[in-house]
Amino acid sequence: MCLQSRLYKIFMILMLVAFLSRAHVCRAETSKNVYIYYDSSYRNSWLSVADSDTIVKFVPETLAKYGISCEIVDAKRLAEIISNLQEAPNTVILMAQDVAPDTVWTGARDSPIQLWIEAGGTLIWTGDWEFYYIGFSNYTNIHQPYIENIVFGMITVTAFADNTEVKPTELGRKIMPSFESYRTDRPAYASIAETFECEIYGLSDDGVYAEPVLIKVGKGAVVKICMTGGRVDSTTRSILICEFILNKIFDMGGVKVEKPFPTIPVIVGVAIAVAVVVLIVYFMRRR
């Protein structure tokens, strides 16, 4: 009976710990609208379909745990959102594909997405050089000379810097606690980014290149995170994006997003733990 009583207490403690670990989640004040652009009619540049699929699945699921909802939008819906300039300061758009579609980006100074950023929108970009291509629904991408610099007033902010390692700054560790280091291909020039109002979250060892980085454009901002293709796995990419949204956009104070483990139901985990305890007690009594 004594053994049964002990096991019962252990079981109840484990159940309580399991419940609290799932129930105790910080909640964000949902003062911003978060949209994720993804449209299978348009192609990527460096990001694979699997990369985009991971972002589209992982980011909404993770943010939902903190009371933040996202809407996944196609190119047509993206154009509708961006046309509402009054709501731009309250809107965050994450590009799950690394080519802007023709519905919002024409390569001209008065492109809808340019006007939206200047009006206060926050655009999160990952993958290939931001705005380097115009994407079309016939699954083609077109580059026009120097269009990648238009958003920044014809200043070349982004560098050809293949396989450059970036490490977190002090601010980077606060905003993205999971950020240790990664290799990028299209970071910003740190010195040029600093001519804008900016926040630098990562730097190369020589201080020349900055990434992740937030660069103010008008009243809004362009955020560059993991500007590479396969050098960063899609889960790490998604985690850093989530942490930026949680800790910068929603000011949640250093939330760290853990890498997902193979999931098993909590009750199964508890049962396994109890079985281990039983075996330990059994063998100790036999000694």
C-alpha positions, 0 to 999 in steps of 0.5 A, spaced: 500 500 500 505 504 501 508 503 494 501 504 491 501 511 495 507 513 493 506 511 485 499 515 486 503 521 488 508 521 483 503 520 478 499 526 480 505 530 480 507 528 473 500 530 471 500 537 474 507 538 471 504 536 464 498 540 464 502 546 467 507 546 461 501 546 456 497 551 459 502 556 461 503 560 455 504 568 455 499 572 451 500 577 446 496 584 445 493 583 438 494 590 436 497 588 429 495 584 423 499 579 421 499 576 414 503 571 410 504 571 403 504 564 399 501 563 392 503 556 389 501 560 382 508 564 383 515 561 383 520 562 388 528 564 387 532 561 392 527 558 397 524 551 396 517 549 396 519 545 402 522 552 405 515 556 404 511 550 406 514 550 413 514 557 414 506 557 412 505 551 417 510 553 423 509 560 423 502 560 424 502 554 429 507 557 433 504 564 434 497 561 435 500 559 442 501 566 444 494 568 442 496 571 435 492 569 429 495 570 422 492 570 415 495 566 409 494 570 403 495 569 395 497 575 390 490 577 389 489 578 397 496 581 398 494 587 393 488 588 397 491 588 404 497 593 401 492 598 398 489 600 405 495 605 406 491 607 413 492 600 416 499 600 414 502 601 421 498 596 424 500 591 419 506 586 418 507 582 412 511 576 412 513 573 405 514 566 405 516 566 398 522 570 396 519 573 390 514 579 390 508 578 385 506 583 380 500 584 383 504 589 388 511 590 385 512 592 378 519 595 379 517 602 379 518 607 385 510 608 385 509 600 386 503 598 391 508 595 396 513 601 396 507 606 398 505 601 403 512 600 406 513 608 406 506 609 409 508 604 415 507 597 413 513 592 416 515 587 411 519 581 413 523 578 407 527 571 407 531 568 402 533 571 395 535 579 395 529 583 396 525 585 390 530 583 385 525 579 381 518 581 379 514 574 379 508 572 375 502 567 375 505 564 369 511 561 374 516 566 371 520 571 374 523 577 371 529 582 373 530 589 371 536 593 372 537 596 379 529 595 381 532 591 387 535 598 390 528 602 388 525 601 395 531 604 398 531 610 394 536 607 389 541 606 394 545 599 394 543 596 401 544 589 400 551 585 398 553 580 394 557 576 400 556 569 399 557 564 405 558 570 410 557 568 417 553 572 422 553 572 429 548 576 434 549 582 437 546 584 444 540 586 441 539 580 436 540 576 442 534 579 446 530 579 440 531 572 437 534 568 443 535 562 438 540 566 434 547 563 435 550 564 428 548 562 421 551 563 414 548 568 409 548 570 402 545 577 401 546 581 408 546 588 408 552 593 408 552 595 415 555 602 414 549 603 409 544 600 413 546 605 419 545 611 414 538 609 415 534 608 421 536 601 423 536 595 428 542 590 427 541 584 430 547 580 427 554 582 424 559 578 421 566 578 425 569 584 421 563 588 422 562 589 414 555 585 413 549 586 418 543 580 418 538 580 421 537 587 420 531 592 420 531 598 416 526 603 416 523 606 409 519 612 410 514 610 416 515 603 415 521 597 415 524 592 411 526 586 415 531 581 412 532 575 416 536 569 413 537 571 406 539 565 403 537 558 400 539 552 403 544 554 408 539 555 413 534 549 414 527 551 414 525 550 421 531 555 424 529 560 419 521 559 421 524 560 429 528 566 428 522 569 424 517 567 430 521 570 435 522 577 431 515 577 431 513 575 438 519 579 441 519 585 436 513 586 433 509 584 440 514 586 445 513 579 449 520 580 452 525 575 450 520 569 448 525 563 445 521 558 441 524 551 441 525 546 436 519 541 435 520 534 437 517 528 435 510 529 438 507 524 443 500 525 447 502 528 454 498 522 457 503 517 453 509 521 456 506 521 463 505 513 462 512 512 460 514 516 466 510 512 471 512 506 468 520 508 469 518 510 476 515 503 477 521 499 474 526 503 478 522 502 485 521 495 483 529 494 482 530 498 488 526 493 493 529 487 490 536 489 492 
